Amino acid sequence: MKTKLHHPTQLNLIRHGEVEERYHNVFGGSRIDMGLSPLGRQHAQAVAAWLAETPLDAIYASPMLRVQQTLAPLAEARGLKPIIIPSLREVDFGDWTGYRWEGVQEHFGVSSFDWLEIIGSVGIPNGETATELADRVEPALLKILQDNPHKRVAVFCHGGIIRVILALMLSQPLKHMAHFNIQYGSISVVEVQPERKHAFEIELLNFCPPFPVVVEAPLVKDD
């Protein structure tokens, strides 16, 4: 990724929380607008709690429901209105959409576990290739950075999008996206320092903040 940047920015890249149970191990991508599971809502609260003391100047986000539900606790606590960027939506899985992981092997004759390598090479039928994905993500990423000199921003999006962003920043071939493990509710922090030899420095990768501890008041017995 060749930058035209002149000022530092801190990016907090956050993947949405766990999705509804009926969509577990289902290729939903950009075509199925699923919400969060109860555990996913806990992920959202954990992210908000962990970032409670982090100065943030802006929140950017994918328009998809699971992302909007994940950012809601943090946005409400900070009084920040998220800036929606459609090009941060998840990968389009094409003909795989709606299939469970095991169903992809049965219907398409390939291992679903290789999906990152597949979109990085031949692509999924009627879906996005890694190159097409990067072509829509990179301009959005550059605009975020150019609009936020000397600022800290949160970007709520998807596992596939975060992998693309990291590959672009590190000038890695897109087929190497599979080397990044990005879990539900995880935070990855990148310091952008254009004046340095290595302009993009990963400060934190795939960190899953602990769930907030709820302390219940002791029961008071009547005498």
N, C-alpha and C positions, 0 to 999 in steps of 0.2 A: 504494500500500500504506500503510494507516494503522496506525501502530505503537502498541502499548501498552507500550513499552520504556522503561526508566529508566537502563540502564547500557550502556556500550560493549561490543562484541564484534567480534572479527575472524573473518571467514569465508574459508576457503580452499576454493574450489569446484574440484573436479578431475573432469575427464571421464575415463572409462575409456580404456585403450589400444586399439590397433587390434584388430579382431576376426578370428576365423578366416577364412582366405582364401575358403572356400566361401560365406561370407556377405557378401563384399564387394559393395557396391552392391545389397544385398537389404534390403527393409524387414522388419526383425525385430521391432523395438519390444519391447513387454512380453511378447509371446507366444512368442518364440523365445529360449531361454536359452543363447546361444552363449558360447564361451570366447574367450580371446585368441590371436592369432597369435604367432609368435616375435618379430615386431617389437613387438607389443603388450606382450609381457613385458619388452622393453627399455624401452618407455614407462614401465612400472611401476617398473623399477629407477631410471630417470631421475627420476621424481617423488620416490621415496624419498631419492635422493641430494641433490636440490635442497632438500628440506625437512628435511634431516638436522640443521641448526642452528636450525630454527624451533621455538620452544617451542609445543607442542600439548597441550591439555588433554583433548581427546576427538576421536574419529573417528566420524562418522556415515556411513551408506552405504545405497544401494539393495541389495536382496537378490539381485540378478541376478549370475550367475556371472562375467561379464566385469568387473563392478565389484569383486567379491570378490577376483578374481585380481589386479586392479590395486592394491588397497590392501594386499595381503598383505605385500610387502616393508617398507613403512613401518610397518604395525602390528606386525610381528615385531621390527623394529629398536627400536621405542619401547616395546614391551611393553604396548600399548594394545589392548583388546578392542573391536572396532567395534560400535557401536550400530546395529542394523538397523532401517530405517524403510521398510516396504512401500510407502508412498505416494511414495517417491522413485524407484520403478521407471520405466522408460522409457515413452514415449507408446504407447498402444494404437493400432496402425495399421489395425485392423479388417480390411476385405476386401482391403487392400493387402498384408497380412502374407504373406511368402514370395515376393512378386513382386520381380523385379529392377527397377531404375529404368526401363530401357527397356520392360519389360513393362507398367508402369503406363500409359504412353502408349497402348500397343496395346490393352489390355483396358478401360481406364476413360476414355480420350479426354482426359486431362489430363497436363500436364507434371509429372513427379515432382519436378523442381527447384523447383516452387512449393508443396511440401508444407506449409511453415510458413505461407504465406499461406492455404492451403486449410483447415488446421485452425483458423486464426484467423477464418475466415468461415463457409463452408457445412459444413465438416467432411468427413472421410473416411467412406464408408459403413460403418456398424457399428463405427466407431472413435471415439476421443475428440476432442472439440472443444477449442480452447484454453481456453475457459471452464471446462470440466469438468476439464481438466488443472490449471488454476490453483486450482480449488476443493479439490483434494486436496493440492497442493503447499504452498499458503500456510499452512494450519494447522501442517504439519510444520515449515516454516521458522520460524514464530513460536515454536513450542515450543523449537526448538534455541536461538534467541536468548534466550528467557526463562530457559532452564535454564543459560545460560553467561555470566552477567554478568562483565565484566572478564577474559574468557578468549579464547583462540585455539582455533578448532576447524577440522578438515578435514571436508569433505563430499564424498564420492566418489559420483558419480552419472552422469548421461547428458547428451548435448548438448541434447536437448529440454528437460530439466529445468532445466539451468543457464540456458538462454535465458528460460524462464518466470520463474525467480528474479530474473534481472537486470531483466526487464520490470516485474515487481511492485515491486521496490525503487526503480526509477526512475520509477514511476507512468506507464509507457508503455503505450499500447494493445497488447494481446496480438498484434495483427496485425503489429506492428513487430518481433516476435521475430527475423525473418529478417535484421535488421540486425546481429545478433551472430554472428560467426564463432567457433565453438567446436570446436577440432580435437581429435583423439585425444590423450590424455595431456597436455592443457593444464591450466594453473592460472590461475584468476581470483581475485583477492583483493578483498574488499569490507570496508571499515571501517564499522562501524555505530556512529554517534555520535548518540544520540537528542537530546542537548541542543543540537545544532547546527541551523541553518536547513535544511541539506541533510543529512538523517540518514544517508544511504547514500552513501559515497564509494568509487568504484572505484579501487583502488590499482594493480591489475594486471589485464589482460584478455587471455585466450587466449595466455598465455605457455607455450611448449613448451620445457621444460628440456632442455639438451644431454644426450646419452647419456654415462654415466660412461666415462672413459678407462681402459682396462685396460692396465696396464704389465706386459709380460712380462719375466721375468728373462732376462738374456743367457745363451746357451748356453756352458757351460764345456767346452772341449776337453781331452781327456786328452793329456798329453804323451807 
